[in-house]
C-alpha cells in the first residue's frame, strides 16, 4: 500500500501547479493574441488596397478584350483626379519594422479614385508612430519629404525596442 500511495502522491505533485503560474501563462497568452491581432489589423489597413486591386484585376480579366481596350482608352483620356485617401499606398521596410536607434523609411504614393498615381505633390501626409504598452513612451511624428511627383519619403527613428503601430493619413 505504501508503494501505491507514493505513486499516487507523485502523480498528484506532477499535475498540481500553483494557481498564480496558471494566471501568468494565461495573461501572457492573451497579450500575445492581442499583439498578433493588432499587427494583423495594421497590416490589413496598410495593404488593403493591394488586395482590392488584385480583386479588381480578376474582375477586369472577366471582361472581353473589347471592353478592356474601351476602359483603358477612357481612362487614358480621363484627367487624373483628386487624391483618394483609400487608394494611397505605403511600401518599404519602415512599414513593417526596423531597429531601435536606426532610421526606418518607406514611401507613400498618392493616387486618385481610379488608382492612378498623382503627378504632383502638395498633399497633406501625416505619419504617427505609436508604441505599445510594453515599449512605453509617447506617439511621435515622422519626417516627411514631398518629392512633388505624388510620392513622399517617410523616415522615423524609435528610441526603444518594442512593437509600434505606423499610421498614415493622406488628406488632399
Secondary structure, 3 states (H helix, E strand, C coil): CHHHHHHHHHHHHHHCCCHHHHHHHHHHHHHHHHHHHHHHHHHHHHHHHHHHHHHHHHHHHCCCHHHHHHHHHHHHHCCCCCECHHHCEEECHHHHCCCCCCEEEEEEECEECCCCECCCCCCEEEEEEEECCCCCCCCEECEEEECCCCEEEEEEECCCCCCEEEEEEEEC
